[in-house]
Amino acid sequence: MNAINLIITYVIFVNLLGFALMGIDKRKAVKHLWRIPEAVLFIVAVIGGSIGCIFGMQIFRHKTRYWNFVYGMPAILILQVVLILLLLNAPIEFLTI
């Protein structure tokens, strides 16, 4: 498996994880059970699952009243896109492993 396939697999996995965690946390919130800490949701977003977390927020209607999620998740996504663009335009070739 080359580096690009590994990165794509990782991004898919972490976004599915972020989506699932939002759904699980919403179900637990409705049933008044132990919740997934907000820090865990943000960590998953920071390590690459921001798209999955944002979709999970919208589909499950979860954490949409909290400004730190409403603005924080898209901010994380924007920073990730900027970082990827900077890496792709960098003079050093990072993806030639």
All heavy atoms as an XYZ file, in Angstrom:
777
protein
N       0.857     -1.179      0.000
C       0.000      0.000      0.000
C       0.901      1.238      0.000
O       1.741      1.394      0.877
C      -0.899     -0.040      1.240
C      -1.844      1.122      1.343
S      -2.972      1.002      2.748
C      -4.327      0.148      1.983
N       0.699      2.100     -0.973
C       1.543      3.293     -1.037
C       1.028      4.382     -0.092
O      -0.029      4.245      0.527
C       1.676      3.804     -2.469
C       0.354      4.277     -3.038
O      -0.577      4.565     -2.304
N       0.284      4.370     -4.353
N       1.762      5.459      0.017
C       1.465      6.510      0.995
C       0.126      7.184      0.728
O      -0.624      7.471      1.666
C       2.584      7.546      1.006
N      -0.191      7.426     -0.535
C      -1.455      8.096     -0.862
C      -2.641      7.241     -0.451
O      -3.610      7.738      0.147
C      -1.517      8.430     -2.375
C      -0.417      9.399     -2.761
C      -2.881      8.966     -2.758
C      -0.531     10.760     -2.108
N      -2.595      5.947     -0.729
C      -3.691      5.051     -0.334
C      -3.825      4.979      1.181
O      -4.938      4.922      1.712
C      -3.488      3.650     -0.905
C      -3.739      3.592     -2.391
O      -4.409      4.468     -2.944
N      -3.183      2.597     -3.043
N      -2.712      4.988      1.864
C      -2.736      4.958      3.326
C      -3.376      6.235      3.887
O      -4.193      6.173      4.808
C      -1.314      4.790      3.860
C      -1.171      4.539      5.352
C      -1.880      3.265      5.751
C       0.294      4.464      5.726
N      -3.017      7.372      3.317
C      -3.594      8.643      3.764
C      -5.089      8.689      3.491
O      -5.879      9.092      4.351
C      -2.863      9.834      3.091
C      -1.436      9.931      3.622
C      -3.616     11.138      3.314
C      -0.549     10.884      2.850
N      -5.508      8.251      2.308
C      -6.934      8.235      1.965
C      -7.704      7.318      2.900
O      -8.784      7.678      3.396
C      -7.124      7.842      0.486
C      -6.614      8.960     -0.413
C      -8.583      7.532      0.181
C      -6.532      8.594     -1.883
N      -7.162      6.140      3.175
C      -7.814      5.199      4.097
C      -7.942      5.817      5.488
O      -8.991      5.707      6.132
C      -7.003      3.887      4.171
O      -6.902      3.345      2.855
C      -7.661      2.886      5.103
N      -6.894      6.477      5.949
C      -6.924      7.126      7.263
C      -7.991      8.210      7.318
O      -8.769      8.281      8.274
C      -5.544      7.728      7.588
C      -5.569      8.588      8.827
C      -5.572      8.011     10.086
C      -5.619      9.975      8.732
C      -5.610      8.788     11.228
C      -5.662     10.761      9.861
C      -5.652     10.171     11.108
O      -5.716     10.947     12.227
N      -8.046      9.065      6.302
C      -9.009     10.170      6.280
C     -10.439      9.632      6.273
O     -11.307     10.137      6.991
C      -8.743     11.103      5.078
C      -9.876     12.085      4.877
C      -7.427     11.844      5.276
N     -10.687      8.594      5.484
C     -12.029      7.990      5.457
C     -12.375      7.430      6.832
O     -13.470      7.662      7.353
C     -12.117      6.909      4.365
C     -12.078      7.565      2.985
C     -13.381      6.062      4.529
C     -11.931      6.584      1.838
N     -11.442      6.694      7.433
C     -11.699      6.090      8.737
C     -11.984      7.134      9.806
O     -12.944      7.028     10.565
C     -10.512      5.217      9.165
C     -10.627      4.729     10.585
C     -11.473      3.688     10.903
C      -9.906      5.334     11.608
C     -11.606      3.253     12.214
C     -10.029      4.910     12.911
C     -10.881      3.858     13.217
N     -11.150      8.159      9.892
C     -11.299      9.151     10.967
C     -12.573      9.983     10.763
O     -13.213     10.391     11.731
C     -10.024     10.003     11.119
C      -9.904     11.053     10.050
C      -9.949     10.636     12.489
N     -12.996     10.212      9.526
C     -14.240     10.935      9.291
C     -15.456     10.076      9.621
O     -16.442     10.578     10.159
C     -14.303     11.455      7.855
C     -13.540     12.744      7.716
O     -13.962     13.777      8.208
N     -12.385     12.677      7.082
N     -15.397      8.791      9.304
C     -16.479      7.890      9.720
C     -16.559      7.818     11.237
O     -17.654      7.773     11.814
C     -16.275      6.499      9.122
C     -16.536      6.371      7.629
C     -16.141      4.981      7.145
C     -17.986      6.672      7.303
N     -15.409      7.823     11.892
C     -15.372      7.825     13.349
C     -16.011      9.090     13.908
O     -16.828      9.031     14.842
C     -13.929      7.694     13.845
C     -13.721      7.750     15.357
C     -14.382      6.555     16.029
C     -12.233      7.802     15.678
N     -15.659     10.245     13.359
C     -16.249     11.505     13.812
C     -17.757     11.530     13.624
O     -18.501     11.954     14.511
N     -18.223     11.056     12.478
C     -19.657     10.983     12.197
C     -20.352     10.067     13.203
O     -21.378     10.420     13.796
C     -19.876     10.481     10.770
C     -21.307     10.411     10.364
C     -21.977     11.558      9.953
C     -21.992      9.211     10.376
C     -23.308     11.503      9.565
C     -23.315      9.143      9.998
C     -23.979     10.293      9.593
N     -19.763      8.886     13.419
C     -20.351      7.917     14.346
C     -20.369      8.445     15.776
O     -21.357      8.256     16.499
C     -19.580      6.603     14.280
N     -19.301      9.104     16.199
C     -19.255      9.634     17.562
C     -20.341     10.683     17.790
O     -20.937     10.736     18.871
C     -17.883     10.219     17.874
C     -16.759      9.213     18.097
C     -15.432      9.931     18.310
C     -17.068      8.308     19.271
N     -20.612     11.504     16.793
C     -21.701     12.483     16.920
C     -23.043     11.779     17.076
O     -23.874     12.169     17.897
C     -21.737     13.421     15.707
C     -20.673     14.455     15.721
S     -20.946     15.655     17.039
C     -19.586     16.744     16.759
N     -23.269     10.729     16.295
C     -24.513      9.977     16.409
C     -24.652      9.266     17.739
O     -25.715      9.276     18.360
N     -23.563      8.663     18.192
C     -23.576      7.963     19.482
C     -23.822      8.944     20.618
O     -24.628      8.682     21.516
C     -22.255      7.187     19.682
C     -22.174      6.023     18.697
C     -22.122      6.698     21.120
C     -20.786      5.399     18.593
N     -23.138     10.090     20.577
C     -23.300     11.088     21.640
C     -24.724     11.644     21.642
O     -25.292     11.884     22.704
C     -22.278     12.205     21.489
C     -22.178     13.062     22.737
O     -22.095     12.496     23.850
O     -22.191     14.297     22.603
N     -25.303     11.833     20.474
C     -26.682     12.327     20.412
C     -27.632     11.313     21.035
O     -28.525     11.669     21.811
C     -27.064     12.607     18.951
C     -28.516     12.978     18.758
C     -28.863     14.291     19.432
C     -30.307     14.683     19.118
N     -30.581     16.064     19.428
N     -27.453     10.047     20.692
C     -28.326      9.010     21.264
C     -28.183      8.960     22.779
O     -29.173      8.850     23.502
C     -27.997      7.642     20.677
C     -28.978      6.592     21.172
C     -28.747      5.209     20.676
N     -28.085      5.136     19.395
C     -27.593      4.021     18.911
N     -27.677      2.907     19.588
N     -26.999      4.009     17.736
N     -26.952      9.064     23.266
C     -26.735      9.056     24.712
C     -27.335     10.292     25.371
O     -27.836     10.218     26.490
C     -25.241      8.954     25.023
C     -24.679      7.582     24.713
C     -23.226      7.502     25.099
C     -22.726      6.094     24.868
N     -21.655      5.752     25.768
N     -27.298     11.423     24.684
C     -27.883     12.647     25.239
C     -29.392     12.506     25.371
O     -29.971     12.916     26.383
C     -27.550     13.841     24.347
N     -30.028     11.932     24.380
C     -31.479     11.749     24.417
C     -31.874     10.808     25.543
O     -32.878     11.026     26.224
C     -31.983     11.218     23.049
C     -33.431     10.772     23.125
C     -31.799     12.282     21.978
N     -31.071      9.770     25.770
C     -31.379      8.775     26.809
C     -30.816      9.145     28.179
O     -30.925      8.370     29.120
C     -30.842      7.406     26.388
C     -31.554      6.846     25.175
C     -31.045      5.473     24.841
C     -31.808      4.904     23.654
N     -31.425      3.508     23.405
N     -30.209     10.323     28.280
C     -29.614     10.807     29.538
C     -28.585      9.828     30.098
O     -28.547      9.557     31.291
C     -30.695     11.095     30.584
C     -31.714     12.086     30.118
N     -31.430     13.413     29.949
C     -33.014     11.926     29.749
C     -32.504     14.040     29.515
N     -33.482     13.162     29.379
N     -27.733      9.320     29.222
C     -26.671      8.407     29.613
C     -25.338      9.133     29.645
O     -25.248     10.318     29.306
C     -26.599      7.239     28.629
C     -27.835      6.344     28.546
C     -27.667      5.320     27.436
C     -28.078      5.649     29.872
N     -24.280      8.410     30.019
C     -22.926      8.957     30.031
C     -22.586      9.435     28.635
O     -22.837      8.760     27.654
C     -21.954      7.879     30.492
C     -20.525      8.290     30.387
C     -19.829      9.015     31.290
C     -19.626      8.014     29.312
N     -18.544      9.204     30.854
C     -18.396      8.596     29.629
C     -19.749      7.331     28.110
C     -17.291      8.521     28.804
C     -18.656      7.262     27.280
C     -17.444      7.853     27.636
N     -21.992     10.619     28.528
C     -21.734     11.270     27.247
C     -20.277     11.172     26.849
O     -19.387     10.990     27.681
C     -22.113     12.752     27.342
C     -23.528     13.024     27.795
C     -24.517     12.839     26.677
N     -24.238     13.702     25.548
C     -24.554     14.989     25.493
N     -25.192     15.573     26.481
N     -24.243     15.707     24.435
N     -20.038     11.321     25.574
C     -18.679     11.407     25.046
C     -18.180     12.829     25.344
O     -18.862     13.803     25.009
C     -18.665     11.131     23.532
C     -19.124      9.693     23.259
C     -17.275     11.388     22.948
C     -19.360      9.384     21.802
N     -17.019     12.977     25.961
C     -16.523     14.324     26.277
C     -16.337     15.169     25.012
O     -15.941     14.667     23.958
C     -15.180     14.059     26.956
C     -15.262     12.656     27.450
C     -16.144     11.929     26.483
N     -16.628     16.459     25.150
C     -16.471     17.369     24.014
C     -15.037     17.387     23.517
O     -14.791     17.541     22.316
C     -16.923     18.774     24.394
C     -18.409     18.887     24.597
C     -18.856     20.296     24.952
O     -17.996     21.186     25.129
O     -20.079     20.500     25.030
N     -14.089     17.233     24.416
C     -12.677     17.226     24.020
C     -12.390     16.084     23.046
O     -11.607     16.254     22.101
C     -11.786     17.108     25.250
N     -13.019     14.945     23.249
C     -12.816     13.804     22.345
C     -13.347     14.135     20.960
O     -12.700     13.842     19.941
C     -13.496     12.528     22.906
C     -13.485     11.398     21.886
C     -12.823     12.091     24.194
N     -14.510     14.780     20.896
C     -15.078     15.158     19.605
C     -14.163     16.139     18.874
O     -13.955     16.021     17.662
C     -16.472     15.748     19.799
C     -17.504     14.815     20.447
C     -18.796     15.570     20.731
C     -17.759     13.605     19.584
N     -13.599     17.088     19.611
C     -12.693     18.044     18.986
C     -11.370     17.390     18.585
O     -10.799     17.726     17.545
C     -12.436     19.237     19.905
C     -13.478     20.309     19.776
C     -14.388     20.526     20.799
C     -13.560     21.097     18.645
C     -15.357     21.508     20.692
C     -14.523     22.084     18.519
C     -15.427     22.286     19.547
N     -10.873     16.460     19.371
C      -9.629     15.765     19.023
C      -9.803     14.982     17.732
O      -8.942     15.011     16.846
C      -9.160     14.856     20.183
C      -8.637     15.710     21.331
C      -8.095     13.872     19.713
C      -8.394     14.952     22.612
N     -10.939     14.298     17.596
C     -11.206     13.550     16.363
C     -11.259     14.503     15.172
O     -10.746     14.201     14.094
C     -12.504     12.718     16.495
C     -12.927     12.145     15.155
C     -12.317     11.601     17.510
N     -11.859     15.671     15.363
C     -11.919     16.664     14.283
C     -10.515     17.158     13.928
O     -10.171     17.268     12.750
C     -12.808     17.834     14.684
N      -9.697     17.427     14.927
C      -8.351     17.961     14.689
C      -7.464     16.940     13.982
O      -6.656     17.313     13.118
C      -7.707     18.430     16.015
C      -6.227     18.688     15.861
C      -8.413     19.667     16.526
N      -7.614     15.670     14.283
C      -6.753     14.663     13.644
C      -7.255     14.263     12.264
O      -6.738     13.327     11.669
C      -6.546     13.425     14.544
C      -7.856     12.685     14.784
C      -5.867     13.803     15.839
C      -7.687     11.335     15.472
N      -8.248     14.984     11.752
C      -8.664     14.762     10.373
C     -10.124     14.436     10.170
O     -10.565     14.261      9.044
N     -10.906     14.361     11.236
C     -12.305     13.975     11.113
C     -13.285     15.124     11.133
O     -14.459     14.934     11.471
N     -12.842     16.302     10.756
C     -13.720     17.469     10.847
C     -14.924     17.374      9.912
O     -16.031     17.774     10.282
C     -12.934     18.750     10.575
O     -12.309     18.682      9.317
N     -14.748     16.844      8.728
C     -15.878     16.717      7.795
C     -16.917     15.760      8.355
O     -18.117     16.047      8.329
C     -15.385     16.260      6.409
C     -14.513     17.340      5.786
C     -16.560     15.929      5.493
C     -13.824     16.926      4.505
N     -16.482     14.636      8.884
C     -17.416     13.677      9.483
C     -18.142     14.259     10.680
O     -19.337     14.044     10.858
N     -17.422     15.018     11.497
C     -18.047     15.654     12.661
C     -19.075     16.696     12.231
O     -20.160     16.783     12.816
C     -16.990     16.302     13.551
S     -15.980     15.128     14.465
N     -18.753     17.476     11.209
C     -19.697     18.489     10.732
C     -20.943     17.833     10.156
O     -22.071     18.246     10.449
C     -19.017     19.421      9.704
C     -17.966     20.286     10.402
C     -20.050     20.291      8.990
C     -17.050     21.039      9.460
N     -20.771     16.792      9.332
C     -21.936     16.072      8.806
C     -22.751     15.456      9.932
O     -23.978     15.470      9.908
C     -21.517     15.006      7.797
C     -21.252     15.527      6.423
C     -20.120     15.143      5.738
C     -22.131     16.402      5.803
C     -19.861     15.616      4.465
C     -21.887     16.892      4.529
C     -20.750     16.491      3.856
N     -22.065     14.884     10.935
C     -22.767     14.309     12.071
C     -23.560     15.345     12.845
O     -24.682     15.084     13.285
N     -22.982     16.534     13.007
C     -23.704     17.615     13.684
C     -24.990     17.944     12.943
O     -26.044     18.129     13.557
C     -22.829     18.877     13.756
C     -21.753     18.846     14.793
S     -20.686     20.304     14.724
C     -21.857     21.639     14.876
N     -24.910     18.030     11.623
C     -26.067     18.428     10.830
C     -27.106     17.310     10.725
O     -28.303     17.554     10.889
C     -25.622     18.865      9.428
C     -24.702     20.064      9.436
C     -25.300     21.266     10.137
O     -26.455     21.614      9.933
N     -24.518     21.897     10.999
N     -26.668     16.103     10.464
C     -27.612     15.000     10.276
C     -28.297     14.616     11.578
O     -29.506     14.382     11.602
C     -26.903     13.805      9.624
C     -26.582     14.178      8.183
C     -27.748     12.539      9.697
C     -25.818     13.176      7.403
N     -27.549     14.545     12.666
C     -28.129     14.161     13.949
C     -28.666     15.359     14.733
O     -29.200     15.183     15.824
C     -27.100     13.403     14.792
C     -26.611     12.148     14.135
C     -25.289     12.007     13.778
C     -27.480     11.106     13.860
C     -24.820     10.860     13.172
C     -27.038      9.945     13.254
C     -25.703      9.817     12.905
N     -28.489     16.573     14.208
C     -28.875     17.804     14.884
C     -28.317     17.821     16.310
O     -29.043     17.984     17.292
C     -30.395     17.978     14.899
C     -30.967     18.184     13.534
C     -32.451     18.434     13.604
N     -32.993     18.646     12.282
C     -33.197     19.834     11.748
N     -32.904     20.919     12.413
N     -33.687     19.941     10.535
N     -27.022     17.641     16.353
C     -26.332     17.517     17.634
C     -25.271     18.601     17.768
O     -24.509     18.861     16.838
C     -25.688     16.138     17.730
C     -25.121     15.830     19.082
N     -25.849     15.972     20.234
C     -23.908     15.394     19.455
C     -25.096     15.627     21.268
N     -23.912     15.276     20.822
N     -25.235     19.249     18.902
C     -24.272     20.306     19.242
C     -24.422     21.520     18.332
O     -23.491     22.293     18.180
C     -22.828     19.776     19.151
C     -22.521     18.611     20.060
C     -22.354     19.070     21.472
C     -21.869     17.928     22.357
N     -21.847     18.273     23.753
N     -25.578     21.700     17.734
C     -25.778     22.825     16.821
C     -26.143     24.109     17.547
O     -26.249     25.159     16.916
C     -26.872     22.498     15.788
O     -28.061     22.125     16.478
C     -26.427     21.369     14.868
N     -26.329     24.053     18.851
C     -26.619     25.255     19.636
C     -25.399     25.787     20.374
O     -25.463     26.821     21.012
C     -27.716     24.976     20.658
C     -29.042     24.683     20.034
C     -30.087     24.486     21.083
N     -31.345     24.117     20.473
C     -32.424     23.820     21.156
N     -32.391     23.844     22.479
N     -33.518     23.495     20.535
N     -24.303     25.057     20.280
C     -23.092     25.442     20.987
C     -22.152     26.155     20.025
O     -21.687     25.573     19.048
C     -22.404     24.209     21.585
C     -23.254     23.523     22.622
C     -24.058     22.438     22.298
C     -23.266     23.978     23.939
C     -24.844     21.816     23.247
C     -24.054     23.357     24.900
C     -24.833     22.285     24.542
O     -25.608     21.677     25.483
N     -21.851     27.424     20.329
C     -21.052     28.227     19.413
C     -19.678     27.641     19.177
O     -19.110     27.779     18.097
C     -20.957     29.679     19.892
C     -20.146     29.840     21.148
C     -20.607     29.810     22.421
C     -18.736     30.019     21.229
N     -19.566     29.964     23.307
C     -18.403     30.096     22.589
C     -17.725     30.127     20.288
C     -17.100     30.265     23.028
C     -16.424     30.297     20.731
C     -16.125     30.368     22.083
N     -19.106     26.962     20.209
C     -17.773     26.408     20.023
C     -17.779     25.264     19.007
O     -16.772     25.022     18.345
C     -17.138     25.972     21.347
C     -17.993     25.020     22.138
O     -19.189     24.916     21.936
N     -17.376     24.324     23.068
N     -18.905     24.588     18.822
C     -19.010     23.567     17.790
C     -19.423     24.179     16.451
O     -18.889     23.814     15.410
C     -20.011     22.479     18.198
C     -19.420     21.466     19.130
C     -19.441     21.674     20.493
C     -18.835     20.313     18.652
C     -18.889     20.756     21.365
C     -18.277     19.382     19.498
C     -18.303     19.607     20.872
N     -20.386     25.092     16.494
C     -20.891     25.703     15.259
C     -19.783     26.445     14.524
O     -19.701     26.394     13.288
C     -22.080     26.642     15.573
C     -22.480     27.442     14.350
C     -23.255     25.841     16.097
N     -18.913     27.129     15.260
C     -17.818     27.864     14.632
C     -16.494     27.104     14.694
O     -15.641     27.270     13.823
C     -17.647     29.242     15.287
C     -18.851     30.122     15.089
C     -19.690     30.426     16.155
C     -19.166     30.618     13.837
C     -20.814     31.227     15.977
C     -20.289     31.410     13.644
C     -21.102     31.716     14.716
O     -22.212     32.491     14.528
N     -16.325     26.280     15.706
C     -15.058     25.578     15.893
C     -14.800     24.493     14.874
O     -13.698     24.379     14.333
N     -15.817     23.680     14.589
C     -15.630     22.594     13.618
C     -15.317     23.130     12.220
O     -14.362     22.661     11.588
C     -16.853     21.671     13.586
C     -17.037     20.840     14.835
S     -15.717     19.625     15.008
C     -16.128     18.942     16.597
N     -16.070     24.100     11.706
C     -15.688     24.657     10.403
C     -14.314     25.340     10.426
O     -13.575     25.271      9.433
C     -16.799     25.665     10.096
C     -17.969     25.180     10.870
C     -17.389     24.596     12.123
N     -13.956     25.968     11.535
C     -12.635     26.599     11.639
C     -11.533     25.546     11.546
O     -10.511     25.763     10.879
C     -12.523     27.389     12.941
N     -11.736     24.419     12.201
C     -10.762     23.326     12.121
C     -10.656     22.835     10.679
O      -9.548     22.623     10.167
C     -11.151     22.173     13.075
C     -10.995     22.615     14.528
C     -10.326     20.927     12.794
C     -11.591     21.656     15.540
N     -11.783     22.682     10.004
C     -11.771     22.238      8.611
C     -11.033     23.235      7.717
O     -10.212     22.843      6.883
C     -13.200     22.033      8.105
C     -13.339     21.652      6.633
C     -12.623     20.345      6.335
C     -14.806     21.567      6.258
N     -11.282     24.508      7.899
C     -10.605     25.531      7.094
C      -9.105     25.484      7.338
O      -8.305     25.549      6.387
C     -11.185     26.931      7.394
C     -12.606     27.032      6.839
C     -10.289     28.026      6.830
C     -13.381     28.245      7.316
N      -8.688     25.362      8.593
C      -7.254     25.269      8.894
C      -6.628     24.028      8.257
O      -5.500     24.074      7.761
C      -7.030     25.265     10.399
C      -7.279     26.589     11.110
C      -7.177     26.407     12.624
C      -6.303     27.645     10.643
N      -7.368     22.920      8.249
C      -6.849     21.698      7.632
C      -6.697     21.858      6.125
O      -5.695     21.438      5.544
C      -7.763     20.513      7.955
C      -7.678     20.094      9.393
C      -8.748     19.082      9.784
O      -9.782     18.955      9.137
N      -8.490     18.359     10.857
N      -7.670     22.498      5.487
C      -7.588     22.723      4.045
C      -6.411     23.643      3.721
O      -5.648     23.379      2.779
C      -8.924     23.297      3.504
C      -8.765     23.797      2.084
C     -10.023     22.251      3.593
N      -6.241     24.701      4.503
C      -5.114     25.613      4.288
C      -3.793     24.870      4.460
O      -2.865     25.027      3.649
C      -5.199     26.830      5.238
C      -3.910     27.625      5.254
C      -6.379     27.707      4.858
N      -3.694     24.038      5.491
C      -2.473     23.269      5.717
C      -2.189     22.323      4.557
O      -1.042     22.225      4.090
C      -2.574     22.480      7.030
C      -1.375     21.629      7.398
C      -0.153     22.511      7.628
C      -1.672     20.792      8.616
N      -3.204     21.656      4.058
C      -3.022     20.747      2.925
C      -2.562     21.516      1.694
O      -1.648     21.086      0.985
C      -4.324     19.964      2.641
C      -4.564     18.945      3.756
C      -4.268     19.268      1.290
C      -5.940     18.321      3.736
N      -3.179     22.668      1.441
C      -2.773     23.478      0.287
C      -1.339     23.962      0.422
O      -0.582     23.971     -0.561
C      -3.734     24.653      0.105
C      -5.151     24.290     -0.354
C      -6.034     25.523     -0.362
C      -5.130     23.608     -1.705
N      -0.963     24.350      1.627
C       0.423     24.777      1.843
C       1.401     23.627      1.629
O       2.470     23.804      1.046
C       0.588     25.360      3.245
C      -0.044     26.724      3.490
C       0.056     27.095      4.966
C       0.612     27.780      2.618
N       1.039     22.441      2.101
C       1.917     21.283      1.922
C       2.031     20.886      0.456
O       3.105     20.504     -0.015
C       1.421     20.096      2.748
C       1.633     20.187      4.251
C       0.967     19.027      4.955
C       3.111     20.240      4.576
N       0.921     20.980     -0.274
C       0.950     20.618     -1.691
C       1.735     21.612     -2.529
O       2.290     21.256     -3.563
C      -0.480     20.484     -2.227
C      -1.268     19.289     -1.713
C      -2.692     19.338     -2.232
C      -0.592     17.981     -2.090
N       1.791     22.865     -2.082
C       2.525     23.895     -2.813
C       3.933     24.142     -2.259
O       4.616     25.040     -2.736
C       1.738     25.207     -2.809
C       0.482     25.094     -3.642
O       0.482     24.442     -4.689
N      -0.592     25.691     -3.175
N       4.317     23.376     -1.265
C       5.635     23.557     -0.656
C       6.731     23.113     -1.628
O       6.524     22.187     -2.422
C       5.736     22.752      0.631
N       7.898     23.762     -1.570
C       8.983     23.363     -2.470
C       9.556     21.989     -2.155
O      10.106     21.330     -3.002
C      10.038     24.462     -2.258
C       9.699     25.078     -0.953
C       8.236     24.899     -0.763
N       9.386     21.531     -0.918
C       9.856     20.203     -0.524
C       8.737     19.219     -0.829
O       7.578     19.447     -0.522
C      10.188     20.161      0.984
C      11.244     21.191      1.317
C      10.652     18.765      1.397
C      11.455     21.383      2.792
N       9.121     18.085     -1.423
C       8.113     17.102     -1.758
C       7.894     16.163     -0.577
O       8.716     15.303     -0.287
C       8.541     16.324     -3.005
C       8.596     17.222     -4.231
C       8.790     16.414     -5.493
O       8.408     15.246     -5.517
O       9.320     16.983     -6.445
N       6.757     16.348      0.093
C       6.452     15.552      1.270
C       5.922     14.169      0.935
O       6.043     13.247      1.707
C       5.409     16.284      2.136
C       5.973     17.451      2.868
C       5.797     18.737      2.379
C       6.689     17.277      4.025
C       6.320     19.823      3.038
C       7.220     18.361      4.693
C       7.034     19.624      4.203
N       5.284     14.029     -0.206
C       4.598     12.782     -0.512
C       5.437     11.813     -1.338
O       4.924     10.854     -1.865
C       3.274     13.094     -1.237
C       2.292     13.933     -0.422
C       1.062     14.232     -1.247
C       1.906     13.210      0.863
N       6.713     12.011     -1.416
C       7.572     11.083     -2.154
C       8.333     10.218     -1.158
O       9.526     10.325     -0.989
C       8.550     11.840     -3.065
O       9.311     12.729     -2.264
C       7.821     12.588     -4.155
N       7.589      9.385     -0.482
C       8.190      8.502      0.520
C       8.465      7.155     -0.110
O       7.746      6.616     -0.847
C       7.267      8.348      1.738
C       7.105      9.697      2.409
C       7.802      7.330      2.696
C       6.100      9.707      3.531
